[in-house]
Amino acid sequence: MFIGDEVLLDVGFGTARARLGRLAQGNLLLGSSEDAYAYGRVGATWVSKLVQVQVRALAESEGCARWAIRWEAPGPRGRLFPVLDADLTLVPGEEHATLLGLTGAYRPPFGPLGAALDRAVLHRVAAATIRNFLARVAEQITAEPACSGLFPEV
């Protein structure tokens, strides 16, 4: 199932790229993932599962920056949950604006039954989780360095 979302950041491309790179290197994307998961959780807690976030090295082309990511539930029960393969991208906007986006595909578990559940309900849960993840990443990228302590001045 294909999924995606985007948010406009109020920082320039160079600053956004540097800050997102630090987030990816410092495993802070995992924290954003956990936050998105917590805020996006719907339904009974017995079906909940935290995910691992794997991030590949930065790839740049034609003025955009792209990180390949994978969300996957670890352990033996992990196959009960979807796996997401996606690209987290930054595209320059106007002088002090950058577009942060995520596009990808996830595979619901349980074959045809999982696909039917996804069409009925689960796609909305996945979309809310992606939206929350991007919101958390955007907050970390646009945080004022003096306040957050996460980033030196760029």
N, C-alpha and C positions, 0 to 999 in steps of 0.2 A: 504494500500500500504506500503510495506516495504521500509525502507530507512536507510542509514548509511554512515559514513565516519570516517576517523581517521587521526591523525597527530602525528608525533614523536616529543617529547619534549626533549630539551637539558638540562634536570634537572633530578636528581635522584627521585626514586619513593616516598621516605619519604617526600621530599621537595614538590613534586607535590601534594601528597595527602593532606598535611597540608595546602598548599595554595588554592587548590580547595575547601577544607572544609571551609576555611574562606570566600571564594567567595560565596559559597552556603549559609552560615549562615548570611552573611551581605547583602543578596539580590543583590550582584554585578552581579550574573548571569542574572538578569533582564536587567542590563545595556548592557551586552554582547548580550542578545537577541534583545534589541532595536537596537543596532548597526548592527547586522546581518540583521535584518528586513530592516533597512534603506538602507544598501548596496545591499540587495537581492531583493529589490522591483522592480517589472517589470510591465509595463502596466500603465493603468490610475490610478490616485490617488483615484478616487472614489471607487475603489475596495480594497483599502488598509485598514489594521486594525492592530493595535498593539495587542500584546498578553500578557496574564499573564503567568508567569513561576512559577510553583509549584515544589518544590524539597522535596523529602522524606529524611529521615535520611540515613546516610552512612551505607552501608552493605559491609562487607569485607569477602571474602572467597578465599581460595587457592591462596593467594598472590595478589589478585586484589581488587580494591576499586570500588564500584558501587553506583551511585545515581540514583534513579528513578525520572524522571522529566515528567512534562506535560506542553505542550504549548496549550493554549486555548484562543480564543478571548472572552472577557467578554461582557456582555450586551445582549440585545434582538437580535441585529444583529450578535452576535457571531456564531449562527448556520449556517450562510452563509459561514463560513470559516472552514478549516480542523482543527481537534484536533490531536495533536501528543502526543503519549505516548512512552517514550524511556528510555534507560539506558545510562547514561554518565559514562564511565568507565576509569580507570587508570590501566595499566598493566605494571609491571616492565620490563624494557629492560636490556641493558647492565648497567655497573656501574653508569653512569651518563645519562641515557636515560629512558624515560617512554613513553608508547603509550597511547594517549588520544583518545578515540573513542566514537561515539554515534551510537547506533543501536536502531531502533524502528519501529513503524508503525503509519501511520496517516490515518484518515478516511476522504475522500473528502466529501463535502456536496452534496446534491441533488441526492443521490442514484446512479442509473445507468448512468444518464447524467453526474454527477460529476466524476464518474469513467472513462467515455469516455473522458472527458476534461482532466483528469489527464494523461491518456495515451498519449493524443495528445500533451499537452503543459505543464500542471501544475507540472508534476513530475520533470521537469528540473528546474522549479522555486523553488520547495521544496528542491532539491538537492543543489542548489546554496545557499539557505538560511542556510541549515545545515552546509555546508562548511564554510560559513562566520561566523556562530556562533562558530564553533570549532576554527577557526583562532583567533577570539577575545578572547575566553577563554584561548587559548594557549599563546597569548600575555600577558595576565594578570598573568598566572602561571609562565612564564619564565622571567618576568620583573625583572630587578635588584632591590633588595629591597632598596638600597640607593637612587636610582633614582625615583622609583615609590612612595615610602612612603606607599604602600599598605600592605607590609608584614615586620615583624621583621625578623632578621636573623634566619634561621632554621638550 
